[in-house]
């Protein structure tokens, strides 16, 4: 399987505009999700883990109670690729209306 191609800065900006709540932080996509409680946050992570495994693309993330902080980058490509934006979109879909973006 071919390595994913690293996206150019202009393409990253265009795609980022289509992902409300996401930002660039240290060259990685970043978003913080806040849920009603720990069970909802952990359930989100479990559902996303199953998707990430099928994509063979795994997030850097951290969970503290109702908050899940996510960072996405394609390490093999040394930057952001289609995979990062695809997984970010999947995360937004999984979170649906049960979360809010937090700073």
C-alpha positions as protocol buffer text, in pm:
chain_id: "A"
residue {
  index: 1
  type: UNK
  ca { x: 0 y: 0 z: 0 }
}
residue {
  index: 2
  type: UNK
  ca { x: 133 y: 344 z: -96 }
}
residue {
  index: 3
  type: UNK
  ca { x: 220 y: 598 z: 172 }
}
residue {
  index: 4
  type: UNK
  ca { x: -35 y: 879 z: 201 }
}
residue {
  index: 5
  type: UNK
  ca { x: 78 y: 1204 z: 41 }
}
residue {
  index: 6
  type: UNK
  ca { x: 146 y: 1501 z: 264 }
}
residue {
  index: 7
  type: UNK
  ca { x: -91 y: 1790 z: 192 }
}
residue {
  index: 8
  type: UNK
  ca { x: 29 y: 2136 z: 95 }
}
residue {
  index: 9
  type: UNK
  ca { x: -46 y: 2429 z: 328 }
}
residue {
  index: 10
  type: UNK
  ca { x: -307 y: 2578 z: 90 }
}
residue {
  index: 11
  type: UNK
  ca { x: -498 y: 2249 z: 75 }
}
residue {
  index: 12
  type: UNK
  ca { x: -482 y: 2215 z: 454 }
}
residue {
  index: 13
  type: UNK
  ca { x: -637 y: 2562 z: 497 }
}
residue {
  index: 14
  type: UNK
  ca { x: -919 y: 2479 z: 253 }
}
residue {
  index: 15
  type: UNK
  ca { x: -998 y: 2153 z: 429 }
}
residue {
  index: 16
  type: UNK
  ca { x: -970 y: 2306 z: 775 }
}
residue {
  index: 17
  type: UNK
  ca { x: -1236 y: 2562 z: 682 }
}
residue {
  index: 18
  type: UNK
  ca { x: -1475 y: 2268 z: 633 }
}
residue {
  index: 19
  type: UNK
  ca { x: -1412 y: 2130 z: 985 }
}
residue {
  index: 20
  type: UNK
  ca { x: -1567 y: 2363 z: 1244 }
}
residue {
  index: 21
  type: UNK
  ca { x: -1411 y: 2323 z: 1587 }
}
residue {
  index: 22
  type: UNK
  ca { x: -1080 y: 2194 z: 1451 }
}
residue {
  index: 23
  type: UNK
  ca { x: -759 y: 2399 z: 1442 }
}
residue {
  index: 24
  type: UNK
  ca { x: -392 y: 2361 z: 1360 }
}
residue {
  index: 25
  type: UNK
  ca { x: -165 y: 2322 z: 1660 }
}
residue {
  index: 26
  type: UNK
  ca { x: 201 y: 2241 z: 1615 }
}
residue {
  index: 27
  type: UNK
  ca { x: 140 y: 2113 z: 1262 }
}
residue {
  index: 28
  type: UNK
  ca { x: -134 y: 1876 z: 1378 }
}
residue {
  index: 29
  type: UNK
  ca { x: -512 y: 1890 z: 1358 }
}
residue {
  index: 30
  type: UNK
  ca { x: -654 y: 1954 z: 1704 }
}
residue {
  index: 31
  type: UNK
  ca { x: -995 y: 1950 z: 1865 }
}
residue {
  index: 32
  type: UNK
  ca { x: -1122 y: 1919 z: 2218 }
}
residue {
  index: 33
  type: UNK
  ca { x: -1456 y: 1745 z: 2267 }
}
residue {
  index: 34
  type: UNK
  ca { x: -1659 y: 1779 z: 2584 }
}
residue {
  index: 35
  type: UNK
  ca { x: -1931 y: 1528 z: 2667 }
}
residue {
  index: 36
  type: UNK
  ca { x: -2194 y: 1501 z: 2941 }
}
residue {
  index: 37
  type: UNK
  ca { x: -1983 y: 1264 z: 3151 }
}
residue {
  index: 38
  type: UNK
  ca { x: -1702 y: 1008 z: 3149 }
}
residue {
  index: 39
  type: UNK
  ca { x: -1919 y: 729 z: 3006 }
}
residue {
  index: 40
  type: UNK
  ca { x: -2013 y: 940 z: 2704 }
}
residue {
  index: 41
  type: UNK
  ca { x: -1649 y: 1045 z: 2647 }
}
residue {
  index: 42
  type: UNK
  ca { x: -1522 y: 689 z: 2677 }
}
residue {
  index: 43
  type: UNK
  ca { x: -1798 y: 559 z: 2452 }
}
residue {
  index: 44
  type: UNK
  ca { x: -1695 y: 814 z: 2189 }
}
residue {
  index: 45
  type: UNK
  ca { x: -1334 y: 699 z: 2212 }
}
residue {
  index: 46
  type: UNK
  ca { x: -1437 y: 335 z: 2180 }
}
residue {
  index: 47
  type: UNK
  ca { x: -1645 y: 399 z: 1868 }
}
residue {
  index: 48
  type: UNK
  ca { x: -1367 y: 607 z: 1712 }
}
residue {
  index: 49
  type: UNK
  ca { x: -1105 y: 343 z: 1799 }
}
residue {
  index: 50
  type: UNK
  ca { x: -1294 y: 87 z: 1591 }
}
residue {
  index: 51
  type: UNK
  ca { x: -1302 y: 325 z: 1294 }
}
residue {
  index: 52
  type: UNK
  ca { x: -936 y: 423 z: 1336 }
}
residue {
  index: 53
  type: UNK
  ca { x: -834 y: 57 z: 1341 }
}
residue {
  index: 54
  type: UNK
  ca { x: -1011 y: -12 z: 1010 }
}
residue {
  index: 55
  type: UNK
  ca { x: -832 y: 292 z: 863 }
}
residue {
  index: 56
  type: UNK
  ca { x: -501 y: 185 z: 1019 }
}
residue {
  index: 57
  type: UNK
  ca { x: -470 y: 546 z: 1133 }
}
residue {
  index: 58
  type: UNK
  ca { x: -463 y: 611 z: 1504 }
}
residue {
  index: 59
  type: UNK
  ca { x: -516 y: 940 z: 1688 }
}
residue {
  index: 60
  type: UNK
  ca { x: -302 y: 1092 z: 1958 }
}
residue {
  index: 61
  type: UNK
  ca { x: -560 y: 1165 z: 2226 }
}
residue {
  index: 62
  type: UNK
  ca { x: -612 y: 1220 z: 2594 }
}
residue {
  index: 63
  type: UNK
  ca { x: -921 y: 1175 z: 2809 }
}
residue {
  index: 64
  type: UNK
  ca { x: -992 y: 1348 z: 3139 }
}
residue {
  index: 65
  type: UNK
  ca { x: -1343 y: 1282 z: 3269 }
}
residue {
  index: 66
  type: UNK
  ca { x: -1580 y: 1434 z: 3011 }
}
residue {
  index: 67
  type: UNK
  ca { x: -1314 y: 1586 z: 2787 }
}
residue {
  index: 68
  type: UNK
  ca { x: -1129 y: 1423 z: 2497 }
}
residue {
  index: 69
  type: UNK
  ca { x: -839 y: 1614 z: 2341 }
}
residue {
  index: 70
  type: UNK
  ca { x: -746 y: 1490 z: 1994 }
}
residue {
  index: 71
  type: UNK
  ca { x: -438 y: 1551 z: 1780 }
}
residue {
  index: 72
  type: UNK
  ca { x: -409 y: 1408 z: 1429 }
}
residue {
  index: 73
  type: UNK
  ca { x: -102 y: 1381 z: 1207 }
}
residue {
  index: 74
  type: UNK
  ca { x: 29 y: 1118 z: 969 }
}
residue {
  index: 75
  type: UNK
  ca { x: 369 y: 1044 z: 1118 }
}
residue {
  index: 76
  type: UNK
  ca { x: 488 y: 840 z: 817 }
}
residue {
  index: 77
  type: UNK
  ca { x: 422 y: 1138 z: 587 }
}
residue {
  index: 78
  type: UNK
  ca { x: 569 y: 1394 z: 826 }
}
residue {
  index: 79
  type: UNK
  ca { x: 253 y: 1606 z: 819 }
}
residue {
  index: 80
  type: UNK
  ca { x: -116 y: 1613 z: 746 }
}
residue {
  index: 81
  type: UNK
  ca { x: -272 y: 1385 z: 485 }
}
residue {
  index: 82
  type: UNK
  ca { x: -617 y: 1285 z: 361 }
}
residue {
  index: 83
  type: UNK
  ca { x: -627 y: 1029 z: 644 }
}
residue {
  index: 84
  type: UNK
  ca { x: -618 y: 1300 z: 911 }
}
residue {
  index: 85
  type: UNK
  ca { x: -906 y: 1492 z: 761 }
}
residue {
  index: 86
  type: UNK
  ca { x: -1105 y: 1175 z: 700 }
}
residue {
  index: 87
  type: UNK
  ca { x: -1063 y: 1064 z: 1061 }
}
residue {
  index: 88
  type: UNK
  ca { x: -1149 y: 1413 z: 1188 }
}
residue {
  index: 89
  type: UNK
  ca { x: -1473 y: 1403 z: 988 }
}
residue {
  index: 90
  type: UNK
  ca { x: -1553 y: 1058 z: 1127 }
}
residue {
  index: 91
  type: UNK
  ca { x: -1494 y: 1186 z: 1480 }
}
residue {
  index: 92
  type: UNK
  ca { x: -1733 y: 1475 z: 1423 }
}
residue {
  index: 93
  type: UNK
  ca { x: -1993 y: 1231 z: 1291 }
}
residue {
  index: 94
  type: UNK
  ca { x: -1954 y: 996 z: 1587 }
}
residue {
  index: 95
  type: UNK
  ca { x: -1973 y: 1283 z: 1837 }
}
residue {
  index: 96
  type: UNK
  ca { x: -2284 y: 1420 z: 1670 }
}
residue {
  index: 97
  type: UNK
  ca { x: -2493 y: 1644 z: 1891 }
}
residue {
  index: 98
  type: UNK
  ca { x: -2371 y: 1503 z: 2221 }
}
residue {
  index: 99
  type: UNK
  ca { x: -2060 y: 1718 z: 2237 }
}
residue {
  index: 100
  type: UNK
  ca { x: -1942 y: 2076 z: 2221 }
}
residue {
  index: 101
  type: UNK
  ca { x: -1606 y: 2205 z: 2106 }
}
residue {
  index: 102
  type: UNK
  ca { x: -1406 y: 2358 z: 2388 }
}
residue {
  index: 103
  type: UNK
  ca { x: -1100 y: 2577 z: 2379 }
}
